[in-house]
Amino acid sequence: MRPTLLVFAADDPTAKESASNTVRFFGDNADYLLVENPARFKSAEFSRTALGNWLRQRNTPTLRIPTVTAVTMNGWEALEDKLKRYLSLDEVCRQKDLHELSRYELQFLRNRFLVQFEDFAGHLLPDTSLIKNKVARCRETSQQKIDRFNDPLLATL
């Protein structure tokens, strides 16, 4: 059995030290999943470290958490206060009392998580056949494919 460890890409010194200690201990005896949360932490400095380079060399997948606006988060909290209970991400996405744009934003967050976790399932599960419900993905139609060299809208007049 091989563990998969989460490494949070943050410029914060404590987070970088924790990640460094984890990689120093486990080294190549573990798989890693890099987590970037741009709403909470900057990670440009982290990516320029030797640790960031070490993870890139091993093709470490990166889970990027989409940013959610304060308006949406406040709406979620207000709805929980009104219902006097906590709501999971999936539950709040189905609440008609939440503003429609906030629901769309949270549905995007949920769907991005699902797609990314499904993409990284080989790192997280012993067998990817354990996934029973696959994420529905949009397929690119021939109309959506743009030939950038022959696009009439990009031609010089």
N, C-alpha and C positions, 0 to 999 in steps of 0.2 A: 504494500500500500504506500502511495506517495502523496504527501500532503500538498495542497494548494494554499498558499498564504497570500493574504491581501497586503499590499504595500500602498500606503497613502502618499501620493506625490504632493508634498507640501513643502514650501520654502521655510516653514517653521523649524527652528533648530531641534526641538524635541522630537518632532515627527521624523526628521532626517536621521537623527541618532537612533531612534527606535528601528527604523527601516534598515539602517546599516547593521545594527546588532543582530537583527533577524537574519539578514542575508549572510552575515559573517558566521552565524551558528549553523544555518541549514545549507548554505552554498548551493551546489548543484544537486543536492539530495531532495529538493522540493521544487514544485512549480510555483509560479507567482502570477498574481493578477494585480496590475497597477490600477489604482483608483484615483481619478482626477475629479475634484469637486471645485470648479472655478468660482462658484458662488461663495465658497467658504475660504479657500486657500489658493494663493498663487502657486504655480509650480514651475515657472520658467527657470528659476535658480536650481531647483531639484533636477530638472532634466539635463542641466549642464554639469552635474556632479559625476564622479567616477561610478557611483551607484546607478545613476540614470543610464549611463553608457553601458554598464554591465547588464542591466535589464534589457536594453535595446538589442544588444548582441545576442541575447537569448530569445529574441522575438516575443517578449512578454506582452500579452494582450493588455489593452488599456480600456477600462470601463470609464466612460465619461458621463458624469451625472449632469443632466441638463439643468440650467438655472430656472428657478421658479420665482415669479415676481412676488413682491411683498403683499400686493393686493390679493393674490390668489392664496397665499399662506394665511393671511389675516381672515379671508373668507372661510377657509377650512377650519381655522380655530373658532371662529364665530359660530359656525354650524355645529361643531362639537359642543360648544357651550350651550347652544340652544337645545340640542338633543341630550345633553348631560351624559355623553359617552364619547369614547374615542372612536374615530373612523379610520379604517385602513385606507390605503391609497385606492384600492379597487372600489371600496364602498363609497368614498367621497366622489369618485368619478361618475357614480350613478345618481347622485343627489340632485334633484331638480331645483332645490332651494339655493344651490350654489350658482353664481352667475355663469352663463353659458361659456363665456370666454375663459373663465377660470377652469371650468370642466374640461374644455378643449386643451388647455395648457397642462393640466394634470394627466389627461389621457395621453398626451404626447410623452410626458415623463414616464408614465407606466409602460407605454409601448416601446420606448427607447430602451428601458431596462430589460424588458422581455426579449427584445431582439438581440441585445448585447449578451445577455446571459445565455441565450440559445446558441449564439455564435461561439461562446467560450465554454460550452457544455463539456467538451472534451477535456478541459482542465478541471472542471468542477465535479463531474460525475464519473463513477467507475465505468459506466456503459451508457452511451448517448441514446440507446434504444429505450432507456427508462423515461424519456420524455414522451408523454402520451398526447399532449396537445401542443402542436407546433404553432408558431406565430404565423399569421397570415401576412404575406409580404406582397407588395405591389410588384407587378411585372411591368417591365418597360415595353411599350408597344412600338411598332415600327414607326408610328407617327411621332412618338416622343423622342426617337433617336434623331439627333441633329447632325448633319454633315457640315461641320463648321467651315469647310473649304468651299462648299457650294450653297451655303445658306443665302437665299435671295435677300433676307432682311439685313444681312451684314455686308452686302455688296456696296462698293463705293459708287456714288452717283456722279 
